[in-house]
């Protein structure tokens, strides 16, 4: 004898339970986007000066991510070499808390706002690595703030690192001085 709704409850049991578990797992692994502030002047220069890497960073950190512990996790691992000789301890890695778009000396600038306990000397030690990682076509300036550190990625006006068309992924060069890599 079939009870009304019995076939519906079995569907919920078979499919609903695993789907709800998957939903809980995704919500646990969810990384919320960081806030992005922009000015009218920066918005006007974005299309004409933004490099491909600046575009990729802006798009990646202003959307929901799943499975990452923090934004720019791979970049921070490569720059600060956590738990390796010459690097910093993983617990001292900076955390991205926001980004903003500005114009500095007439150039489009993407500023990465980090909460950080590292001192200014340590940041200055890693500044060349930051410069090479986010280049080409970028000048990186590190500035200590009251709440952490701002890393300004300023377009240098050379046009390098900018193709003007959408790419799948732009990866940093393997070594300083090499061209940026593209993922096919």
Secondary structure as GFF3:
##gff-version 3
##sequence-region A 1 184
A	DSSP	alpha_helix	6	11	.	.	.	ID=ss1
A	DSSP	pi_helix	12	16	.	.	.	ID=ss2
A	DSSP	alpha_helix	17	28	.	.	.	ID=ss3
A	DSSP	beta_strand	30	31	.	.	.	ID=ss4
A	DSSP	beta_strand	35	38	.	.	.	ID=ss5
A	DSSP	alpha_helix	40	49	.	.	.	ID=ss6
A	DSSP	alpha_helix	52	61	.	.	.	ID=ss7
A	DSSP	beta_strand	65	66	.	.	.	ID=ss8
A	DSSP	alpha_helix	73	80	.	.	.	ID=ss9
A	DSSP	three_ten_helix	90	92	.	.	.	ID=ss10
A	DSSP	beta_strand	95	104	.	.	.	ID=ss11
A	DSSP	beta_strand	107	115	.	.	.	ID=ss12
A	DSSP	alpha_helix	120	134	.	.	.	ID=ss13
A	DSSP	beta_strand	138	144	.	.	.	ID=ss14
A	DSSP	beta_strand	148	155	.	.	.	ID=ss15
A	DSSP	beta_strand	169	171	.	.	.	ID=ss16
A	DSSP	beta_strand	181	183	.	.	.	ID=ss17
###
